[in-house]
Structures are given as structure tokens and as C-alpha cells.
Amino acid sequence: MKEKIKNWLKPVLFTAGGSLVGLAYYYFVRCPTGACPLTSNPFITMAYMGFIGWLLSGIFGKGCSGSCNTQ
């Protein structure tokens, strides 16, 4: 059970962090005219940045520790 939680902890934290960054981006860079599709709605901005955070969580993985067959 702890291994399952450990496997999901990093993606969840990166997604939540990306969503918070998206909220800050919306707050500080906001599009006043509403013509900008990314920054006109805080939910879209948070979802997009959360997705980017989830993608970044895969980059910082354990990788191979000598047992990879990449020859």
C-alpha cells in the first residue's frame, strides 16, 4: 500500500504545484479583453499548467539503475 502511495505522490504534487502556478499566472498576467484563450479563464489556465506539471513529473523519475537493456 505504501508503495502505491509513493508512486502517485510525485505526480499529484507536481500537478497541484502546476495548478497553483497557473492560478498565479492568471492573477498576474490576466488578459483583460478576454481574447486570450489561455489566460481569459482561471480554470483553463490551472488545468493547462497542471497538465504541464504532470508531464514534468515524469522527467524527474528514478530512471535506470544499471538494469536497463539499452544496448
N, CA, C and O atoms as a printed pandas DataFrame, in Angstrom:
     atom_number atom_name residue_name chain_id  residue_number  x_coord  y_coord  z_coord
0              1         N          MET        A               1    0.814   -1.198    0.000
1              2        CA          MET        A               1    0.000    0.000    0.000
2              3         C          MET        A               1    0.857    1.261    0.000
3              4         O          MET        A               1    0.555    2.221   -0.708
4              5         N          LYS        A               2    1.924    1.257    0.794
5              6        CA          LYS        A               2    2.793    2.422    0.836
6              7         C          LYS        A               2    3.500    2.642   -0.493
7              8         O          LYS        A               2    3.757    3.782   -0.880
8              9         N          GLU        A               3    3.812    1.567   -1.189
9             10        CA          GLU        A               3    4.474    1.685   -2.494
10            11         C          GLU        A               3    3.546    2.353   -3.509
11            12         O          GLU        A               3    3.993    3.144   -4.339
12            13         N          LYS        A               4    2.259    2.033   -3.441
13            14        CA          LYS        A               4    1.290    2.642   -4.352
14            15         C          LYS        A               4    1.161    4.143   -4.081
15            16         O          LYS        A               4    1.097    4.945   -5.013
16            17         N          ILE        A               5    1.122    4.509   -2.818
17            18        CA          ILE        A               5    1.058    5.924   -2.455
18            19         C          ILE        A               5    2.334    6.634   -2.884
19            20         O          ILE        A               5    2.290    7.765   -3.368
20            21         N          LYS        A               6    3.453    5.976   -2.707
21            22        CA          LYS        A               6    4.734    6.562   -3.077
22            23         C          LYS        A               6    4.820    6.792   -4.587
23            24         O          LYS        A               6    5.405    7.780   -5.029
24            25         N          ASN        A               7    4.242    5.887   -5.380
25            26        CA          ASN        A               7    4.265    6.035   -6.831
26            27         C          ASN        A               7    3.400    7.194   -7.311
27            28         O          ASN        A               7    3.721    7.829   -8.315
28            29         N          TRP        A               8    2.312    7.477   -6.610
29            30        CA          TRP        A               8    1.398    8.538   -7.023
30            31         C          TRP        A               8    1.698    9.878   -6.388
31            32         O          TRP        A               8    1.141   10.888   -6.818
32            33         N          LEU        A               9    2.551    9.930   -5.388
33            34        CA          LEU        A               9    2.788   11.167   -4.657
34            35         C          LEU        A               9    3.425   12.243   -5.535
35            36         O          LEU        A               9    2.970   13.387   -5.536
36            37         N          LYS        A              10    4.463   11.891   -6.275
37            38        CA          LYS        A              10    5.161   12.878   -7.093
38            39         C          LYS        A              10    4.269   13.467   -8.191
39            40         O          LYS        A              10    4.237   14.689   -8.337
40            41         N          PRO        A              11    3.537   12.646   -8.978
41            42        CA          PRO        A              11    2.661   13.252   -9.994
42            43         C          PRO        A              11    1.564   14.135   -9.401
43            44         O          PRO        A              11    1.211   15.165   -9.976
44            45         N          VAL        A              12    1.034   13.731   -8.261
45            46        CA          VAL        A              12   -0.017   14.540   -7.635
46            47         C          VAL        A              12    0.547   15.876   -7.163
47            48         O          VAL        A              12   -0.083   16.917   -7.350
48            49         N          LEU        A              13    1.726   15.852   -6.555
49            50        CA          LEU        A              13    2.338   17.094   -6.081
50            51         C          LEU        A              13    2.720   18.007   -7.241
51            52         O          LEU        A              13    2.525   19.219   -7.159
52            53         N          PHE        A              14    3.257   17.447   -8.312
53            54        CA          PHE        A              14    3.624   18.258   -9.470
54            55         C          PHE        A              14    2.386   18.849  -10.139
55            56         O          PHE        A              14    2.414   19.992  -10.595
56            57         N          THR        A              15    1.302   18.077  -10.202
57            58        CA          THR        A              15    0.064   18.579  -10.796
58            59         C          THR        A              15   -0.531   19.700   -9.950
59            60         O          THR        A              15   -0.978   20.715  -10.484
60            61         N          ALA        A              16   -0.538   19.518   -8.639
61            62        CA          ALA        A              16   -1.051   20.568   -7.748
62            63         C          ALA        A              16   -0.171   21.814   -7.821
63            64         O          ALA        A              16   -0.677   22.936   -7.837
64            65         N          GLY        A              17    1.127   21.617   -7.864
65            66        CA          GLY        A              17    2.045   22.764   -7.984
66            67         C          GLY        A              17    1.856   23.485   -9.300
67            68         O          GLY        A              17    1.886   24.714   -9.342
68            69         N          GLY        A              18    1.659   22.733  -10.381
69            70        CA          GLY        A              18    1.404   23.356  -11.678
70            71         C          GLY        A              18    0.099   24.128  -11.691
71            72         O          GLY        A              18    0.005   25.183  -12.317
72            73         N          SER        A              19   -0.902   23.612  -11.009
73            74        CA          SER        A              19   -2.180   24.323  -10.925
74            75         C          SER        A              19   -2.036   25.620  -10.147
75            76         O          SER        A              19   -2.631   26.635  -10.510
76            77         N          LEU        A              20   -1.258   25.592   -9.093
77            78        CA          LEU        A              20   -1.021   26.826   -8.329
78            79         C          LEU        A              20   -0.232   27.847   -9.148
79            80         O          LEU        A              20   -0.495   29.047   -9.072
80            81         N          VAL        A              21    0.721   27.373   -9.918
81            82        CA          VAL        A              21    1.462   28.266  -10.813
82            83         C          VAL        A              21    0.511   28.841  -11.856
83            84         O          VAL        A              21    0.612   30.018  -12.204
84            85         N          GLY        A              22   -0.406   28.028  -12.355
85            86        CA          GLY        A              22   -1.398   28.510  -13.311
86            87         C          GLY        A              22   -2.305   29.569  -12.713
87            88         O          GLY        A              22   -2.654   30.542  -13.381
88            89         N          LEU        A              23   -2.686   29.385  -11.464
89            90        CA          LEU        A              23   -3.512   30.395  -10.804
90            91         C          LEU        A              23   -2.747   31.701  -10.633
91            92         O          LEU        A              23   -3.299   32.780  -10.849
92            93         N          ALA        A              24   -1.485   31.606  -10.249
93            94        CA          ALA        A              24   -0.656   32.812  -10.116
94            95         C          ALA        A              24   -0.460   33.476  -11.477
95            96         O          ALA        A              24   -0.486   34.702  -11.584
96            97         N          TYR        A              25   -0.266   32.668  -12.509
97            98        CA          TYR        A              25   -0.108   33.211  -13.861
98            99         C          TYR        A              25   -1.373   33.945  -14.289
99           100         O          TYR        A              25   -1.298   35.028  -14.868
100          101         N          TYR        A              26   -2.527   33.363  -14.009
101          102        CA          TYR        A              26   -3.790   34.026  -14.332
102          103         C          TYR        A              26   -3.930   35.335  -13.565
103          104         O          TYR        A              26   -4.373   36.340  -14.120
104          105         N          TYR        A              27   -3.559   35.323  -12.306
105          106        CA          TYR        A              27   -3.728   36.502  -11.468
106          107         C          TYR        A              27   -2.820   37.645  -11.915
107          108         O          TYR        A              27   -3.245   38.800  -11.939
108          109         N          PHE        A              28   -1.567   37.330  -12.270
109          110        CA          PHE        A              28   -0.611   38.385  -12.582
110          111         C          PHE        A              28   -0.550   38.746  -14.071
111          112         O          PHE        A              28   -0.210   39.883  -14.395
112          113         N          VAL        A              29   -0.861   37.832  -14.978
113          114        CA          VAL        A              29   -0.717   38.081  -16.408
114          115         C          VAL        A              29   -2.082   38.199  -17.085
115          116         O          VAL        A              29   -2.140   38.331  -18.307
116          117         N          ARG        A              30   -3.113   38.159  -16.374
117          118        CA          ARG        A              30   -4.501   38.139  -16.844
118          119         C          ARG        A              30   -4.727   38.906  -18.155
119          120         O          ARG        A              30   -4.096   39.933  -18.406
120          121         N          CYS        A              31   -5.620   38.395  -18.963
121          122        CA          CYS        A              31   -5.996   39.014  -20.239
122          123         C          CYS        A              31   -7.271   39.831  -20.025
123          124         O          CYS        A              31   -8.349   39.253  -19.888
124          125         N          PRO        A              32   -7.174   41.139  -19.993
125          126        CA          PRO        A              32   -8.356   41.956  -19.677
126          127         C          PRO        A              32   -9.427   41.947  -20.764
127          128         O          PRO        A              32  -10.597   42.180  -20.461
128          129         N          THR        A              33   -9.069   41.688  -22.010
129          130        CA          THR        A              33  -10.064   41.734  -23.079
130          131         C          THR        A              33  -10.837   40.427  -23.206
131          132         O          THR        A              33  -11.935   40.413  -23.763
132          133         N          GLY        A              34  -10.289   39.340  -22.703
133          134        CA          GLY        A              34  -10.942   38.045  -22.824
134          135         C          GLY        A              34  -10.651   37.356  -24.139
135          136         O          GLY        A              34  -11.225   36.303  -24.420
136          137         N          ALA        A              35   -9.774   37.923  -24.952
137          138        CA          ALA        A              35   -9.450   37.351  -26.250
138          139         C          ALA        A              35   -8.361   36.283  -26.165
139          140         O          ALA        A              35   -8.185   35.502  -27.100
140          141         N          CYS        A              36   -7.648   36.246  -25.078
141          142        CA          CYS        A              36   -6.572   35.261  -24.920
142          143         C          CYS        A              36   -7.188   33.954  -24.410
143          144         O          CYS        A              36   -7.757   33.936  -23.318
144          145         N          PRO        A              37   -7.089   32.875  -25.168
145          146        CA          PRO        A              37   -7.759   31.646  -24.754
146          147         C          PRO        A              37   -7.169   31.010  -23.500
147          148         O          PRO        A              37   -7.886   30.335  -22.762
148          149         N          LEU        A              38   -5.891   31.210  -23.248
149          150        CA          LEU        A              38   -5.272   30.568  -22.099
150          151         C          LEU        A              38   -5.501   31.359  -20.811
151          152         O          LEU        A              38   -5.782   30.767  -19.769
152          153         N          THR        A              39   -5.389   32.655  -20.866
153          154        CA          THR        A              39   -5.455   33.448  -19.634
154          155         C          THR        A              39   -6.792   34.139  -19.409
155          156         O          THR        A              39   -6.912   34.936  -18.479
156          157         N          SER        A              40   -7.799   33.862  -20.227
157          158        CA          SER        A              40   -9.089   34.519  -20.022
158          159         C          SER        A              40   -9.927   33.826  -18.957
159          160         O          SER        A              40  -10.850   34.429  -18.410
160          161         N          ASN        A              41   -9.620   32.570  -18.656
161          162        CA          ASN        A              41  -10.391   31.796  -17.689
162          163         C          ASN        A              41   -9.420   31.134  -16.709
163          164         O          ASN        A              41   -8.501   30.439  -17.143
164          165         N          PRO        A              42   -9.599   31.330  -15.395
165          166        CA          PRO        A              42   -8.638   30.747  -14.449
166          167         C          PRO        A              42   -8.635   29.218  -14.440
167          168         O          PRO        A              42   -7.602   28.606  -14.169
168          169         N          PHE        A              43   -9.775   28.601  -14.731
169          170        CA          PHE        A              43   -9.838   27.141  -14.721
170          171         C          PHE        A              43   -9.058   26.534  -15.884
171          172         O          PHE        A              43   -8.410   25.499  -15.732
172          173         N          ILE        A              44   -9.122   27.178  -17.034
173          174        CA          ILE        A              44   -8.358   26.696  -18.188
174          175         C          ILE        A              44   -6.866   26.855  -17.918
175          176         O          ILE        A              44   -6.080   25.958  -18.220
176          177         N          THR        A              45   -6.479   27.985  -17.355
177          178        CA          THR        A              45   -5.068   28.214  -17.054
178          179         C          THR        A              45   -4.562   27.213  -16.023
179          180         O          THR        A              45   -3.460   26.682  -16.166
180          181         N          MET        A              46   -5.350   26.953  -14.993
181          182        CA          MET        A              46   -4.939   25.996  -13.968
182          183         C          MET        A              46   -4.873   24.575  -14.531
183          184         O          MET        A              46   -3.963   23.820  -14.189
184          185         N          ALA        A              47   -5.820   24.204  -15.385
185          186        CA          ALA        A              47   -5.806   22.868  -15.973
186          187         C          ALA        A              47   -4.603   22.687  -16.889
187          188         O          ALA        A              47   -3.958   21.639  -16.870
188          189         N          TYR        A              48   -4.302   23.700  -17.686
189          190        CA          TYR        A              48   -3.171   23.623  -18.605
190          191         C          TYR        A              48   -1.853   23.514  -17.835
191          192         O          TYR        A              48   -1.025   22.656  -18.143
192          193         N          MET        A              49   -1.657   24.365  -16.851
193          194        CA          MET        A              49   -0.416   24.323  -16.076
194          195         C          MET        A              49   -0.336   23.059  -15.220
195          196         O          MET        A              49    0.755   22.535  -14.995
196          197         N          GLY        A              50   -1.470   22.569  -14.746
197          198        CA          GLY        A              50   -1.473   21.305  -14.018
198          199         C          GLY        A              50   -1.055   20.155  -14.912
199          200         O          GLY        A              50   -0.336   19.255  -14.476
200          201         N          PHE        A              51   -1.503   20.177  -16.170
201          202        CA          PHE        A              51   -1.095   19.154  -17.130
202          203         C          PHE        A              51    0.407   19.239  -17.410
203          204         O          PHE        A              51    1.081   18.212  -17.499
204          205         N          ILE        A              52    0.923   20.442  -17.547
205          206        CA          ILE        A              52    2.365   20.627  -17.747
206          207         C          ILE        A              52    3.123   20.108  -16.527
207          208         O          ILE        A              52    4.163   19.467  -16.677
208          209         N          GLY        A              53    2.618   20.376  -15.327
209          210        CA          GLY        A              53    3.250   19.856  -14.114
210          211         C          GLY        A              53    3.242   18.342  -14.075
211          212         O          GLY        A              53    4.220   17.726  -13.652
212          213         N          TRP        A              54    2.141   17.732  -14.515
213          214        CA          TRP        A              54    2.067   16.273  -14.551
214          215         C          TRP        A              54    3.087   15.707  -15.538
215          216         O          TRP        A              54    3.730   14.695  -15.260
216          217         N          LEU        A              55    3.232   16.364  -16.691
217          218        CA          LEU        A              55    4.233   15.922  -17.661
218          219         C          LEU        A              55    5.645   16.050  -17.097
219          220         O          LEU        A              55    6.484   15.174  -17.310
220          221         N          LEU        A              56    5.904   17.131  -16.387
221          222        CA          LEU        A              56    7.228   17.325  -15.800
222          223         C          LEU        A              56    7.531   16.311  -14.708
223          224         O          LEU        A              56    8.699   16.015  -14.453
224          225         N          SER        A              57    6.514   15.778  -14.066
225          226        CA          SER        A              57    6.762   14.789  -13.016
226          227         C          SER        A              57    7.387   13.518  -13.578
227          228         O          SER        A              57    8.096   12.811  -12.862
228          229         N          GLY        A              58    7.135   13.221  -14.836
229          230        CA          GLY        A              58    7.727   12.051  -15.458
230          231         C          GLY        A              58    9.193   12.230  -15.797
231          232         O          GLY        A              58    9.926   11.247  -15.909
232          233         N          ILE        A              59    9.629   13.457  -15.961
233          234        CA          ILE        A              59   11.031   13.727  -16.291
234          235         C          ILE        A              59   11.929   13.431  -15.103
235          236         O          ILE        A              59   13.043   12.934  -15.269
236          237         N          PHE        A              60   11.449   13.735  -13.913
237          238        CA          PHE        A              60   12.261   13.584  -12.717
238          239         C          PHE        A              60   12.058   12.221  -12.064
239          240         O          PHE        A              60   11.908   12.128  -10.846
240          241         N          GLY        A              61   12.054   11.171  -12.870
241          242        CA          GLY        A              61   11.878    9.817  -12.360
242          243         C          GLY        A              61   13.187    9.214  -11.894
243          244         O          GLY        A              61   14.245    9.839  -11.975
244          245         N          LYS        A              62   13.098    7.990  -11.404
245          246        CA          LYS        A              62   14.281    7.288  -10.923
246          247         C          LYS        A              62   15.211    6.921  -12.067
247          248         O          LYS        A              62   16.432    6.952  -11.912
248          249         N          GLY        A              63   14.643    6.575  -13.210
249          250        CA          GLY        A              63   15.462    6.153  -14.334
250          251         C          GLY        A              63   15.945    4.739  -14.147
251          252         O          GLY        A              63   15.386    3.994  -13.341
252          253         N          CYS        A              64   16.954    4.360  -14.860
253          254        CA          CYS        A              64   17.513    3.011  -14.779
254          255         C          CYS        A              64   18.733    3.034  -13.880
255          256         O          CYS        A              64   19.581    3.921  -13.976
256          257         N          SER        A              65   18.804    2.061  -13.021
257          258        CA          SER        A              65   19.951    1.968  -12.121
258          259         C          SER        A              65   20.820    0.772  -12.491
259          260         O          SER        A              65   21.089   -0.098  -11.662
260          261         N          GLY        A              66   21.252    0.744  -13.747
261          262        CA          GLY        A              66   22.144   -0.309  -14.176
262          263         C          GLY        A              66   21.455   -1.544  -14.705
263          264         O          GLY        A              66   22.143   -2.454  -15.169
264          265         N          SER        A              67   20.134   -1.634  -14.664
265          266        CA          SER        A              67   19.431   -2.829  -15.113
266          267         C          SER        A              67   18.682   -2.613  -16.422
267          268         O          SER        A              67   17.815   -3.417  -16.767
268          269         N          CYS        A              68   18.990   -1.561  -17.150
269          270        CA          CYS        A              68   18.307   -1.279  -18.405
270          271         C          CYS        A              68   18.992   -1.999  -19.562
271          272         O          CYS        A              68   20.216   -2.127  -19.590
272          273         N          ASN        A              69   18.210   -2.455  -20.491
273          274        CA          ASN        A              69   18.737   -3.110  -21.688
274          275         C          ASN        A              69   18.662   -2.151  -22.862
275          276         O          ASN        A              69   17.813   -2.309  -23.739
276          277         N          THR        A              70   19.530   -1.171  -22.888
277          278        CA          THR        A              70   19.510   -0.164  -23.957
278          279         C          THR        A              70   20.747   -0.267  -24.824
279          280         O          THR        A              70   21.306    0.755  -25.220
280          281         N          GLN        A              71   21.177   -1.450  -25.120
281          282        CA          GLN        A              71   22.389   -1.614  -25.924
282          283         C          GLN        A              71   22.071   -1.634  -27.384
283          284         O          GLN        A              71   22.973   -1.765  -28.211
